[in-house]
Amino acid sequence: MTTRDWNAASYDVVSRPQQEWGAAVVARLDLRGDERVLDAGCGTGLVTAMLLDRLPRGRVVAVDGSPSMVGLARGRLDPERVEVICSDLLELSLDEELDAAISTATFHWIADHDRLFARIRAVLRPGGAFVAQCGGRGNIDRVRRLAARVTAQPDYVAHFDGWPGPWHYTGPEETSRRLQNAGFDVDRCWLEPAPVTPPRPREFLETVICAPYLERLPRELRDPFLDEIEAGLRPDPVLDYVRLNWDARAR
């Protein structure tokens, strides 16, 4: 299982950085305006709406594994132009080949990139563009180091015994190789520092970064866990995001 549910209402409010990264991905996609495009990991549909603006005669298949995210996306997007599907991306299967695919801030939540890229390739026509961004090598290292120290404390350690963590961060070399093996030609693959100071730091931590940790804890330990992470980030709550980007095309 690679999916989990989210607090979609909170994510809709605090995900400004993800929206900005998504806008940059949408801008990189070369479109005529009549294509059929996959949004792989559509979240609440905010970036999907940006994509629709580039497709006045086209349509989008928007996929996410979180039921609450999908619910918000369906309420936001025009059902005549967007099909919103709740599905694990590793199980994605469509009845038609699409012209392009985008993804933003999603793929680092999925460990098996070989299978993931194969599923994306399977739904694209030959020549279809695949333009994406996700967390890359070095992403949020500062918070991850803090979390490792907190989860090693006696109150928390039993809840994280043997847990590998929720993220899969890689670099351009291994990602390019996996894309090529899945049937893509890679035009460019690169890492990009993208530091973020969230306007609502605690809510951002609770919803975007620390939710997988909090889900493993009893309710009485969740606020103390967040307190520890917040304290470790003071006085400078900058989050050291690093984004992995690529522009590729299906062979």
PLY file of the C-alpha trace (Angstrom):
ply
format ascii 1.0
element vertex 251
property float x
property float y
property float z
element edge 250
property int vertex1
property int vertex2
end_header
0.00 0.00 0.00
1.46 3.37 -1.03
-1.50 5.66 -0.32
-2.64 7.45 2.82
-5.37 9.93 3.55
-4.66 13.58 4.29
-6.24 16.52 6.06
-7.27 17.95 2.71
-8.96 21.08 4.09
-5.76 22.08 5.90
-3.55 21.17 2.93
-5.72 23.38 0.71
-4.86 26.34 2.96
-1.18 25.80 3.77
0.17 24.34 0.52
1.24 27.61 -1.10
4.82 26.34 -1.69
3.51 23.21 -3.41
1.22 25.36 -5.56
4.15 27.56 -6.62
6.26 24.53 -7.53
3.28 23.12 -9.41
2.82 26.32 -11.40
6.44 26.05 -12.55
5.88 22.45 -13.69
2.73 23.39 -15.62
4.64 26.23 -17.30
7.32 23.79 -18.51
4.78 21.67 -20.39
4.60 22.46 -24.12
0.89 22.40 -25.01
-1.28 23.30 -28.00
-4.36 23.46 -25.76
-6.34 20.44 -26.97
-4.40 17.63 -25.30
-5.50 14.96 -22.82
-3.18 15.22 -19.79
-2.66 13.15 -16.64
-2.17 14.94 -13.32
-0.54 12.21 -11.21
-1.08 13.14 -7.57
-3.59 15.95 -8.06
-4.16 16.71 -4.36
-7.06 19.12 -3.91
-6.97 20.17 -7.56
-5.31 23.56 -7.23
-2.53 22.72 -9.68
-5.01 20.81 -11.88
-6.94 24.07 -12.24
-3.74 25.77 -13.45
-3.29 22.97 -15.98
-6.86 23.42 -17.23
-6.12 27.08 -17.96
-3.52 25.82 -20.45
-6.03 23.40 -22.04
-8.99 25.44 -23.30
-9.93 22.63 -25.69
-8.44 19.73 -23.77
-9.17 17.70 -20.69
-7.43 16.19 -17.67
-7.42 12.87 -15.87
-6.58 13.79 -12.25
-5.52 10.96 -9.93
-4.82 10.90 -6.20
-4.74 8.15 -3.59
-6.25 10.25 -0.78
-10.06 10.12 -0.58
-10.26 13.50 1.16
-8.03 15.13 -1.46
-10.12 13.62 -4.25
-13.30 14.86 -2.61
-12.09 18.46 -2.62
-10.74 18.17 -6.15
-14.08 16.88 -7.44
-15.86 19.82 -5.85
-13.40 22.32 -7.35
-13.00 21.06 -10.93
-15.38 21.01 -13.89
-16.55 17.40 -14.33
-17.08 18.04 -18.05
-13.35 18.66 -18.45
-11.74 16.65 -15.64
-12.12 13.03 -14.59
-10.98 12.74 -10.96
-9.97 9.24 -9.90
-9.07 7.92 -6.44
-6.33 5.37 -7.08
-2.93 4.22 -5.94
-0.62 5.40 -8.74
1.16 2.04 -8.66
-2.13 0.46 -9.73
-3.07 3.09 -12.31
-4.76 1.75 -15.44
-6.67 3.82 -18.00
-8.76 2.89 -21.03
-6.99 5.40 -23.28
-3.52 6.72 -24.02
-2.93 10.32 -22.97
-0.82 13.02 -24.61
1.15 14.13 -21.56
1.57 13.68 -17.81
2.57 16.00 -15.00
3.19 15.43 -11.31
4.06 17.82 -8.51
5.09 17.14 -4.90
3.90 13.52 -4.99
6.40 10.90 -6.10
8.64 11.09 -3.02
5.77 9.46 -1.11
6.12 6.34 -3.29
9.05 3.96 -2.74
8.90 1.92 -5.96
9.84 4.39 -8.70
10.56 1.64 -11.23
6.98 0.41 -11.08
5.63 3.96 -10.82
7.38 5.16 -13.97
6.28 2.01 -15.81
2.64 2.79 -14.92
2.97 6.37 -16.15
4.58 5.16 -19.39
1.74 2.67 -19.91
-0.88 5.45 -20.05
1.05 7.73 -22.43
1.14 7.61 -26.21
4.58 7.45 -27.86
6.01 10.96 -27.82
3.93 11.97 -24.82
5.65 14.43 -22.47
6.28 13.57 -18.80
7.12 16.68 -16.77
7.39 16.35 -13.01
8.79 17.57 -9.72
9.04 15.92 -6.30
11.25 15.93 -3.24
14.84 14.99 -4.10
18.07 14.03 -2.39
18.66 16.29 0.64
15.01 17.38 0.92
14.02 18.68 4.39
17.19 17.22 5.93
16.94 19.60 8.88
13.46 18.42 9.91
14.39 14.80 9.26
17.39 15.06 11.60
15.18 16.65 14.27
12.57 13.91 13.85
15.24 11.20 14.15
16.37 12.65 17.48
12.82 12.97 18.81
11.75 9.47 17.74
14.79 8.02 19.54
13.56 9.40 22.88
12.05 6.90 25.34
8.49 8.20 25.00
8.51 7.72 21.24
10.98 5.02 20.26
8.63 2.03 20.49
6.23 3.64 18.00
8.92 3.90 15.33
10.82 0.64 15.78
11.76 -0.69 12.33
9.91 2.08 10.50
11.85 3.18 7.38
10.15 6.56 7.22
7.57 7.85 4.74
9.74 9.33 1.99
11.83 8.18 -0.95
14.29 10.90 -1.99
16.59 10.26 -4.92
18.89 12.20 -7.23
19.06 12.94 -10.97
21.35 10.06 -11.90
19.24 7.20 -10.55
16.00 8.91 -11.61
17.21 9.37 -15.18
18.21 5.72 -15.29
14.81 4.57 -14.00
12.98 6.78 -16.48
15.03 5.43 -19.36
14.42 1.85 -18.24
10.68 2.57 -18.13
10.65 3.76 -21.74
11.35 7.48 -21.56
13.94 9.69 -23.22
15.12 12.22 -20.62
15.75 15.75 -21.83
16.80 17.03 -18.41
16.79 15.89 -14.78
18.05 18.13 -12.00
17.96 19.09 -8.32
16.87 22.58 -7.28
17.09 24.11 -3.78
13.72 25.63 -2.81
13.84 26.87 0.81
10.47 27.62 2.38
9.39 29.64 5.41
5.76 28.54 5.89
3.36 31.31 6.99
1.64 28.92 9.44
4.60 26.80 10.58
2.86 24.51 13.07
-0.08 23.72 10.80
2.30 23.19 7.89
4.38 20.76 9.94
1.29 18.95 11.21
-0.36 18.59 7.80
2.43 18.40 5.24
5.58 17.02 6.90
4.86 15.37 10.22
1.49 13.72 9.56
3.01 10.26 8.91
4.82 10.49 12.26
1.73 11.68 14.11
-0.35 8.83 12.68
1.94 6.35 14.45
1.57 8.04 17.83
-1.22 7.88 20.43
-3.17 11.11 20.57
-1.56 12.26 23.83
1.92 12.25 22.25
1.09 14.13 19.05
1.21 17.69 20.37
4.39 17.03 22.40
6.02 15.61 19.25
5.13 18.75 17.28
6.35 20.90 20.19
9.76 19.20 19.98
10.03 19.73 16.22
8.94 23.37 16.45
11.42 24.06 19.24
14.23 22.52 17.22
13.49 24.83 14.28
13.60 28.05 16.32
14.49 30.84 15.84
14.70 30.30 12.07
11.90 28.05 10.77
13.24 27.87 7.20
12.64 24.42 5.73
15.42 23.25 3.41
13.35 21.87 0.55
15.18 20.41 -2.44
13.14 19.62 -5.55
13.92 16.91 -8.09
12.69 17.93 -11.56
12.62 16.21 -14.93
11.44 16.75 -18.47
11.08 13.47 -20.37
9.22 12.00 -23.33
7.77 8.55 -23.92
9.55 6.50 -26.58
0 1
1 2
2 3
3 4
4 5
5 6
6 7
7 8
8 9
9 10
10 11
11 12
12 13
13 14
14 15
15 16
16 17
17 18
18 19
19 20
20 21
21 22
22 23
23 24
24 25
25 26
26 27
27 28
28 29
29 30
30 31
31 32
32 33
33 34
34 35
35 36
36 37
37 38
38 39
39 40
40 41
41 42
42 43
43 44
44 45
45 46
46 47
47 48
48 49
49 50
50 51
51 52
52 53
53 54
54 55
55 56
56 57
57 58
58 59
59 60
60 61
61 62
62 63
63 64
64 65
65 66
66 67
67 68
68 69
69 70
70 71
71 72
72 73
73 74
74 75
75 76
76 77
77 78
78 79
79 80
80 81
81 82
82 83
83 84
84 85
85 86
86 87
87 88
88 89
89 90
90 91
91 92
92 93
93 94
94 95
95 96
96 97
97 98
98 99
99 100
100 101
101 102
102 103
103 104
104 105
105 106
106 107
107 108
108 109
109 110
110 111
111 112
112 113
113 114
114 115
115 116
116 117
117 118
118 119
119 120
120 121
121 122
122 123
123 124
124 125
125 126
126 127
127 128
128 129
129 130
130 131
131 132
132 133
133 134
134 135
135 136
136 137
137 138
138 139
139 140
140 141
141 142
142 143
143 144
144 145
145 146
146 147
147 148
148 149
149 150
150 151
151 152
152 153
153 154
154 155
155 156
156 157
157 158
158 159
159 160
160 161
161 162
162 163
163 164
164 165
165 166
166 167
167 168
168 169
169 170
170 171
171 172
172 173
173 174
174 175
175 176
176 177
177 178
178 179
179 180
180 181
181 182
182 183
183 184
184 185
185 186
186 187
187 188
188 189
189 190
190 191
191 192
192 193
193 194
194 195
195 196
196 197
197 198
198 199
199 200
200 201
201 202
202 203
203 204
204 205
205 206
206 207
207 208
208 209
209 210
210 211
211 212
212 213
213 214
214 215
215 216
216 217
217 218
218 219
219 220
220 221
221 222
222 223
223 224
224 225
225 226
226 227
227 228
228 229
229 230
230 231
231 232
232 233
233 234
234 235
235 236
236 237
237 238
238 239
239 240
240 241
241 242
242 243
243 244
244 245
245 246
246 247
247 248
248 249
249 250
